[in-house]
Amino acid sequence: MSPSVPLQEMIRAIRSARTQCEERGVIQRECAAIRAQFRQADNGGRSHNLAKLLYVHMLGYPAHFGQMECVRMIASPRYSEKRVGYLGAMMLLDEKQDASLLITNSIKNDLSNSNQYIQSLALCTLACMGSAEMCRDLAPEIDRLLRASNSYIKKKAALCAVHIVRKVHDLGELFTKAARSLLTEKNHGVVHGAVVLITELCERNSETLERFRKTVPDLVQIMKGLVISGYSPDHDVAGISDPFLQVRILRLLRILGRNNEGASDAMNDLLAQVATNTDSTKTVGNAVLYETVLTVLDIKSESGLRVLAVNILGRFLLNNDRNIRYIAMTSLQKIVGTDHNAVQRHRGTIVDCLKDQDASVKRRALDLSLALVSASNIRSMMKELLSFLSSCPPELRSQTASGIFNAAERYAPSQRWHIDTILHVLTTAGGDVRDETVPNLIQLITNTSELHCYTVHKLYRALLSDISQLKVWAPCFFFKLKNVLSAFKPCTYMSVVQVTEDDVLDVLETVLQSHMSFPSTRGFALTATMKLSTRITENVDRIRSIVSIYGSCIDVELQQRAVEYNALFKKYDHMSLFCSAAICIWMHLNNVQSAGLSPPLCGVSQVCDLLDLLGGSEQPLQPSPALGSTAPPMPVSTANTVGGDLLDLLGGLEPTPITPGLTFRYIHTKNYRNRKRLTVYEKDGVTVTLSCEKQSDSGLTVTLTASNSTESDIRGFTLQAAVPKSVQLHMKAPSGDSLPARGAAKVTQMVVLNNPNKVA
């Protein structure tokens, strides 16, 4: 290809290249020829070569070597070269390039040129890539051109002033007076540029905003002329007179009327006239109506006008164009909090949009439907939302389920309805439900004791019909399974279900053996099986065999549970009451935490509830002293019969028997970090206290102090401590191994705890 080929032939050669490598070869040869001609002093084809270089730049190839040629061509007296030079400057230069500063003087000279087209080129270039320094230097020239007699130049100067205001906010005051005078022009282009400039000035300066509020009557008059005027061939678009100018004026009116009653009152009649007279069958008419709605909703408009605006958005929801439906729901979402009743009138149309095929429209309809749920329509709306949940896309199920849960929690007409709704969601989209749902449901069931029978029925049926959702709602069933057999008696709310002991154990074995069961679910099932040993009388051996199987399970957590349960069976086989209490305490300290519930220390009533699972305990337990309390200890006889055996639950798991009567305390160190001293053991004259001191976010120092108040010395005294696997324990050497009598001296030992992963 010859270096002097025209632009058309170069384009044809590039497009005919069969491979990218061939295309790069053509461009490299042409760029080399363009560089060679740029270096020639007398080059008659400079504009032709720069035009070819700009095309190369449009294809994404480097063309920076043509920047200085653009500067030279801008300074040329010929219009043809100046035009290509300005085009090259707008494409190849920006405010970060040093070469852009070289054209400042050329632009200033061209702004004073007698040719309006040369002035236009300079104005367009400055508005496109003018830097802050260029804007400061040339702002007086732009202000002068705003007052020119040529409408063509004034329109270009107004748009250039907008760029200057955005670059240098302080220069806005320079154009305020000229901008207001432009509103009196008859040329639509000039008025459009003036409205854009005033909008920019008002958004950036509150004082300027107050000053331009006086122009509201002028803007209203201009807008009325556009609405009332007949057909105008120069500005008519699909039967709407200059919709671009109408939209700009409406946006400016929205800014001027915001938080101002006087300005809002001046434009109320105009907005009502535009809303009723604009044709909504065309896209341009909908654009004007949409801006009208936004203005009505943003200013201090009359209530009737706001209802009219919401009705317009309601008509948009019936439009076949999905984009219009989308923006309508977006606008309704913003105002549903303030104009709830007005939006409620279009609830049926909004719910119908849930069936739309477009994913974005469907998501907006879901957000708006959830926002419309109230105490008066909770039943009907929930029916629609549950129907949508069963067929909605997977990416919307989590959001839908969470929205239904929140609405049910706020507006549930009854607790039974609340439980039914949550169970429906769990059985429909259990895998997509968020983790906090299960603890919330457990808490709800716990607080409604009169519905335990009903809930167990529902969960049992769900478990039989679909085992795939075990991860979510099986823990709720197992958590309440301690009353499972008594719950399957005739229920007030539903028909009788005949369930035997074998049926319940079959379900639990199915869960334990299912490949869809998570380790945490198996843990719940194993604990539930063990809890049933206090209620099932004929199949205890089957329960033992089920539990013993998992003593060699590969899952460490499940294996630990099974081993401990087997130990409880062996040690307390003849004492079902104490075995039941042991299981429930173990459940309280382990399972409840797995379900997401905080394990509070049991009070008197809670301990009695734990021990009275069979309903056969007649004498209530005496209250045990709280942690750190100085209350007198329980009598020896009571401690030996109840406390000694009951609190020594896990003794069979240790190589050394635990001393009868020893008091175990479940210590949350984070709850006692701010307490100076806490008594953790006090018996037979030996007292052990604990004090904590926080060293860092993950570090804690614990000081154990032991004293002896008896009349004889104690020798071979040791202190031991255990922590969860996630915590690192370092016990420093004790101060001694003997406790002198009558508190003559104390033994202290420092324990350093480190929780690097900050596990709760």
Buried (B, 14 or more C-beta within 10 A) or exposed (E): BEEEBEEEEBBEBBEEBEEEEEBEEBBEBBBEBBBEBBEEEEBEBBBBBBBBBBBBBEEEBEBEEBBEBBBBBBBBEEEEBBBBBBBBBBBBBBBEBEBBBBBBEBBBEBBEBEEEEBBBBBBBBBBBBBBEBBBBBBBEBBBEBBEEEBBBBBBBBBBBBBBBBEBBEEBBEBBBEBBBEBBEBEEBBBBBBBBBBBBBBBEEBEEBBEBBBEBBEEBBEBBBEBBEEEEEEEBBBEEBBBBBBBBBBBBBBBBBBBEBEEBBBBBBEBBBBBBEEBEBEBBBBBBBBBBBBBBBBBBBBBEEBBBBBBBBBBBBBEBEEBBBBBBBBBBBBEBBEEBEEBBBEBBEBBBEBBEBEBEBBBBBBBBBBBBBBBEEBBEEBBEBBBEBBEEBEEEBBBBBBBBBBEBBEEBBEEBBBBBBBBBBBBBBBBEBBEEEBBBBBBEBBEEBEEBBBBBBBBBBBBBEEEBEBBBBBBBBBBBBBBBBBEBBEEBEEEEEBEBEBEBBBEBBBBBBEBEEBEEBBBBBBBBBBBBBBBBBEEBBEBBBEBBBBBBEBEBEBBBBBBBBBBBBBEBBEEEBBBBBBBBBBBBBEBBBEBBBBEEEBBEEEEBBEBBBBEEEBEEEBEEBBEBBEEEEBBEEEEBEEBBBBBBBBBBBBEEEEBEEBBBEEEBEBEEBEEEEEBBBBBEEBBBBBBBBEEEEEBBBBBBBBBBBEEEEBBEEBEBEEEEEEEBEEEBEEBEBEEBBBEEEBBBBBBBBBBBEEEEE
